[in-house]
């Protein structure tokens, strides 16, 4: 769940990005369905054609939240098939009495095997979706050509997270006191107390965050979130076996009051091809305003370039073998 209120969406100019067309010689089939007894599959919104990019949202969110931030960038990237998935009990996917995060992970695996099959793909995740994305990258390491983690959950247990106390960076007590009571309740602690930032924050909440929270099946999800044993994966993600060599982007908020940024530092050695960015002014809901959107777009652009290089080199190696 987003606990640090946000919103606002303005298109910004990013040069057109193109994925290099390379043959997947290291995979055997594209979109080969794999049968599974677990039903139903997750709901998903697909946009575009080409290299699949699986994008996983955070807890009690939905794919539309990710679309808001990623589509202005990826819609200008030729040759990518964006797959915005809805996790169980969130968005348009029914909970079906899902019991824990392991079961949600298994549903993701089933979805990948059915919709992506044996082709290469990229995976991106935000918050809890980043936690799941790391597990997916580990399982499908021979297929995943790139990993993007936005404000990723590292420590599932709240009491063990290394967080800073909230302190606004820009203070305007008069502005906050003049806000309607419902806006103060909606936005919670506001990091940048300027009219423009608050307008962007409120817009994002009203457009995607609030609808996602309302759509979530809290009767099923809240008990999972409240139990540290159920809100964690049994897969080990912090030792040598989890090391992932494909191009990676990790984006954290310096002022993230939900998952923080210091816990993410342990990821540096596990992802040797990672760009690691800690954004000042960055909350758990980054990017919020135009400044953050521009920085985030530049980081994603760089990641795409590195993924292109990786895929081209990998194909050349496979062809010469």
Residue, then its C-alpha position, 0 to 999 in steps of 0.5 A: x500500500x502507498x503510505x506516502x501520498x502523491x499524484x500529477x502527470x504531465x508528459x515530458x519530452x524524451x527522445x524516441x528509444x529503440x530496442x535493437x532487433x536481435x534474434x533470441x537464439x538462446x530461447x526456443x519459443x515465444x509465447x509457448x503456453x505451459x499448463x498449470x493446475x492453478x487458476x485463474x491467470x492474472x489479469x493484465x493490460x498489454x500495450x505494444x509488440x516486441x520484447x516482453x516487459x513484465x511490470x509488477x505493481x506494489x501492495x494493494x496497487x494495480x497495473x494502472x499505477x505503473x502505467x501512469x509512470x512508465x507509459x510516457x517513457x516506454x510508449x516512446x520505446x519501439x519494440x517493447x510489449x508492456x505487460x501491466x499485471x494485476x496481482x491477486x486481490x488487486x486491480x481486476x484479479x480476484x483474490x481467490x483466497x490467496x494465503x501469502x506472498x509465496x502463493x502470489x509469487x507462484x501465480x506470477x510464475x504461472x502467468x509468465x509460463x503461460x503468457x511469455x513462455x520461453x522467450x527472453x523478457x525484462x521485469x520491473x517492479x515497484x515496492x512489493x512488486x520489486x521484491x517479487x521482481x527479484x524472485x522472478x529474475x532469479x528463477x528465470x535468470x537465463x531469460x531475463x535480460x534486464x531488471x528494474x527496481x523502483x523503491x523496492x521492498x527489501x525487508x518485509x518486516x516493518x520493525x526491521x526496516x532502516x527508516x528515517x523519521x519524516x521531516x519536510x524538506x520545504x515547509x509552508x505551514x500556512x499552505x498546509x493549514x489552508x488545505x481542505x481537511x479531506x486533502x490533508x487526510x488524503x495526502x498525509x505528510x507532504x515532503x515538499x510543501x509548495x502549491x505545484x508539488x501538492x497539486x501533482x501529489x493530489x492528482x496522482x492520488x486521485x487518478x490512480x492511487x485511491x482507485x487502486x486502494x478501493x479495488x483491493x480486496x482488503x479482507x484477504x490482503x490485510x491479514x497477509x500484510x499484518x503477518x511477517x511470516x506470510x508477507x515474505x518469500x521463502x526464496x532466499x534473495x540475499x546470498x550468492x545464489x541470487x546474484x544477477x548479471x544482466x543490466x539492472x536499475x535500482x531507484x530509491x527515494x532518499x526520503x522514502x518513509x515506507x521502505x527507506x533506501x539504506x536496506x537497498x545498499x545490500x543489493x549492490x554486490x548482488x547486481x554487478x551491472x546495476x545503476x543505483x540511484x538515491x533521489x533527493x526529494x524522493x518518496x515511496x511514490x516517486x516520481x511525483x512532479x515534473x523534475x522527478x519524472x525527468x530524472x526517472x525517464x533518464x534513468x530508464x532510458x539509460x537502462x534500456x540502452x544497456x539492455x540493448x547492448x547486453x542482448x546484442x552481445x549475448x546473441x553474438x556469443x550464442x551465434x559464434x558458439 
